[in-house]
């Protein structure tokens, strides 16, 4: 039976959201599923209440080699081997996801943002089809106006030793809840090292603009796809809203009522600043929809 792990980088402003996520992990996954949360050094005590048999709370810096030095009172790191550019917290957070997945004792790692909750029973098998971990990919979703996504594609292909991206539109591999295959992540690390001649982490963190999810997706489609059949695509496992505006309870509940039959997760973007009571109402509505299906 395949084993599932959940990985979440978090920080204090997202603490109430993380609490809901972790509660849902305990409720909807098997006892063998461990939730790994990575937090800034100064926030270990704040998150320590979640530490237990099914939650591992770790400081981000402990997952980095000793050559990565954290600047005082910040989430900026300096790689002593190549101090410029400094490594911003956003890049460190992405690198931690790759490191955590590659080292996980699991067959499937679910990368879940703090604003995600699980709403149905969730096993590793949900993300495996024909013996392969499914790939989240939205075809033709990246257009010229999505400047950052275009750059992320360019950087990913350069780190993987591929030619520049084809003409737009391009696929999007980014989401709030994404399943990864640890074996594929380890192969991706090796590929980056082979192409760049540097440790994968040093090559990754030297980039000013990069997306871990696009890097993984391009690796699966463009590198592994050259030698083997790519895994099946699945975009149905998380009911997601990126609406930047805050929702009232009625709007959040209406959104939850549209939960798809295959979705095991729901995400209302933290950037929307939707009130917590509205989020909780949406979670309850998801439970009702799940019970009816």
Secondary structure, DSSP 8 states (H G I E B T S, - for coil): ---EEEEEE--GGGHHHHHHHHHHHHHHS-TT-EEEEEE-GGGHHHHGGG-BTTEEEEEGGGGS-TTEEE-TTSS-EEETTS-SS-B-HHHHHHHHHHHHHHT-SSSEEEEE-TTEEE-S---GGGGEETTEE-B--EEEEE-TT-HHHHHHHHHHHHHTT-----SS-EEE---SEEEE-HHHHHHHHHHHHHHHSS-HHHHHHT-SS--HHHHHHHIIIIIGGGTS----B---SEEEE---S---HHHHHHHHHT--TT--EEEE-GGG---HHHHHHHHHHHHHHHHH-
